[in-house]
Amino acid sequence: MAKTGKFFVYCLYSDTFDRIYIGQTDNIERRFKQHSSGYVLSTKKFLPYRIIYFEEVPDRASAFRREKELKVTKGRKFLRTFIDK
């Protein structure tokens, strides 16, 4: 049976490299600290990041589905509207 509770889908943006990272977690503060400290291999080379978007979803399965939606072209265009340029 799947664990239920609060989950988040989030988007990080690196101003320096104009790079978007999309992920999901059950603890957004802890996960952002991991990204910011260089702990996450896929974001380590593109620091610093800032959170430009996040949303709460009811469970992990919903988080995975929403993460996939945001990773396609339409989702990335939506996320780019949150970047101050």
C-alpha positions as CSV (number, residue, x, y, z in Angstrom):
1,M,0.0,0.0,0.0
2,A,1.3,3.4,-1.0
3,K,2.3,5.9,1.7
4,T,0.0,8.9,1.8
5,G,0.6,12.4,3.2
6,K,1.9,15.7,1.9
7,F,4.0,15.6,-1.2
8,F,5.3,18.5,-3.3
9,V,6.3,18.9,-6.9
10,Y,8.8,21.8,-7.2
11,C,10.8,23.7,-9.8
12,L,14.2,25.1,-9.3
13,Y,15.8,27.7,-11.5
14,S,19.5,28.6,-12.0
15,D,19.8,32.2,-13.1
16,T,23.5,31.7,-13.8
17,F,22.9,28.9,-16.3
18,D,19.3,29.5,-17.3
19,R,18.5,26.0,-16.2
20,I,15.2,24.5,-14.8
21,Y,15.1,21.5,-12.6
22,I,11.8,19.7,-11.7
23,G,11.5,17.3,-8.9
24,Q,9.2,15.9,-6.2
25,T,9.6,15.3,-2.5
26,D,7.8,14.8,0.8
27,N,9.9,17.5,2.5
28,I,10.5,20.6,0.3
29,E,12.7,22.4,2.8
30,R,15.0,19.4,3.3
31,R,15.2,18.8,-0.4
32,F,16.0,22.4,-1.3
33,K,18.9,22.3,1.3
34,Q,20.2,19.1,-0.3
35,H,20.2,20.9,-3.7
36,S,21.8,24.0,-2.4
37,S,24.6,22.2,-0.6
38,G,25.6,20.3,-3.8
39,Y,24.3,17.0,-2.5
40,V,22.2,16.3,-5.6
41,L,24.4,15.2,-8.5
42,S,22.1,16.4,-11.3
43,T,22.0,20.0,-9.9
44,K,25.4,20.3,-8.4
45,K,27.2,21.8,-11.4
46,F,24.5,24.5,-11.9
47,L,24.3,26.2,-8.5
48,P,22.9,28.4,-7.2
49,Y,19.2,27.6,-7.6
50,R,16.1,29.2,-6.4
51,I,12.6,27.8,-6.0
52,I,10.3,29.4,-8.6
53,Y,7.3,27.1,-8.2
54,F,5.9,24.4,-6.1
55,E,2.6,22.7,-5.5
56,E,1.3,20.3,-2.9
57,V,-0.3,17.0,-4.1
58,P,-2.0,14.3,-2.0
59,D,0.3,11.4,-2.5
60,R,3.6,10.2,-4.2
61,A,1.8,8.8,-7.2
62,S,0.2,12.2,-7.9
63,A,3.6,13.8,-7.4
64,F,5.2,11.5,-10.1
65,R,2.4,12.2,-12.5
66,R,2.6,16.0,-12.0
67,E,6.4,15.9,-12.3
68,K,6.1,14.2,-15.7
69,E,3.5,16.7,-16.9
70,L,5.8,19.6,-16.0
71,K,8.8,18.0,-17.7
72,V,7.3,18.1,-21.2
73,T,7.3,21.2,-23.4
74,K,4.0,22.6,-22.3
75,G,4.9,22.2,-18.7
76,R,8.3,23.9,-19.1
77,K,6.6,26.8,-20.9
78,F,4.2,27.2,-18.0
79,L,7.2,27.2,-15.5
80,R,9.1,29.8,-17.6
81,T,6.3,32.2,-16.8
82,F,7.6,32.3,-13.2
83,I,11.1,33.3,-14.1
84,D,11.8,37.1,-13.8
85,K,13.6,38.2,-16.9
